[in-house]
Amino acid sequence: MNLDVFSTLFSVIAPVFLIAAIGYGWGKSGKTFDTPMVTMLVINIGVPCLVIDVLLNADLTAEALTEMALAAFLALSATVVVSAVVLKAWGLSFQAYLPALTFGNTGNMGLPLCLFAFGDEGLALAIGYFVVFIVLQFTLGIGVASGRFSPKELLTSPVIISVVIALGLMAGDVTLPKWADNTIGLLGGMTIPLMLLTLGVSLGRLHVQTLGRSAVLACLRLGLGFAAGWGVADLMDLEGIARGVVIVESAMPVAVFNYLFAVRYNAAPAEVAGMVVISTALSFATLPFLLLAVM
């Protein structure tokens, strides 16, 4: 690997790793960090503002965002089908393990990686991918973990509402007043740092009690996600930044939200915690190779 390639990879990975590491150290230190409050702040205010800010200021068409949303849906569908087959063959609980195998960390880790690897256009496309995942995670994911499905979660999601607003403004070629654009930009700007800090804090507070099954399933999550992303990118003939975003987002480790759902619904929380920690550690270790494959 020559110096230029190393410098490029380091400039992408270092900010993500260092901010998450600060959060990890904070979590391990025992200092106060209200994870539920920060998470709600990010989901209800930060992400919606980031969505509106990035989509309105990115030089992207609605067709490009629709293509990315379709890619996300196809990758997720492939992951669900293969995961379900594997879990059935191994005699493992769908309720406990299907959400963790299906939903990667497309937000806390995927968005900053796509920003630093592919720039503002990459972030805008990644948001198109992320929106599909977060909507399905908070509907299908919760439905599988809890055993019930609530359409209300979908209709009242601030992220979905922000996407509708952004697409409406884009379709009408509406320019926001400068004060509104600046305010939304400032609120959206807090999202990625808070996501990474929260990821680190959450990892620092998780306790891994079981390694064997968690490690196998963590490896399955990473391998299956990468394969699904690569396959969908080939199927849709995606090139350049769009291809890179789909593969990177699909290959993300187990999302921390899966652990929170597992705790809430008593769905093997100890093993899901192990999957989160192990898959995230492996993901950081393999990021240089992933980025080399797509950049």
Secondary structure by P-SEA (a helix, b strand, c coil): ccaaaaaaaaaacaaaaaaaaaaaaaaaaccccaaaaaaaaaaccaaaaaaaaaaaaccccaaaaaaaaaaaaaaaaaaaaaaaaaaaaacccccccccccccccccccaaaaaaaaccaaaaaaaaaaaaaaaaaaaaaaaaaaacccccccccccaaaaaaaaaaaaaaacccccaaaaaaaaaaaaacaaaaaaaaaaaaaaccccccaaaaaaaaaaaaaaaaaaaaaaaaaccccaaaaaaaaaaaccccaaaaaaaaaaccaaaaaaaaaaaaaaaaaaaaaaaaaacc
